[in-house]
Amino acid sequence: MDEIKPIEIKKVKKHEPLESTISTKIIRYLNAIPGCKAVKRHQGGANNRGDADIFGCINSRHFEFEVKRRNKKLTPLQLTKQKEWEIVGSIVGRVESIDDIKSIFRMHKIYI
């Protein structure tokens, strides 16, 4: 009689949304907030390398958000650009979700 071998069960990876999908959701959310305007920055050319994916203004405060998938880090150039904006008073951050946006705004005493 043949030996019965156990069946291997492969773990199915959860599909992580693309950065573009995350950006679209965040922009829709931000633009629904009274006193807020957000725009997707289209990357292209050398002039805006390292600039954040989303920029805008909420209650007269400029913001720059870099959208990343889970476990992805900012590049050194992106870190430099975010620091430049932060130094002049902008709200900056690396975001993965709308909850990240809310958290960053709360740190700047903007409650939405």
Beta strands, then each sheet from edge to edge (+ up, - down):
strand 1: 36-40
strand 2: 54-58
strand 3: 61-67
strand 4: 91-95
sheet 1: 1+ 2- 3+ 4+
end
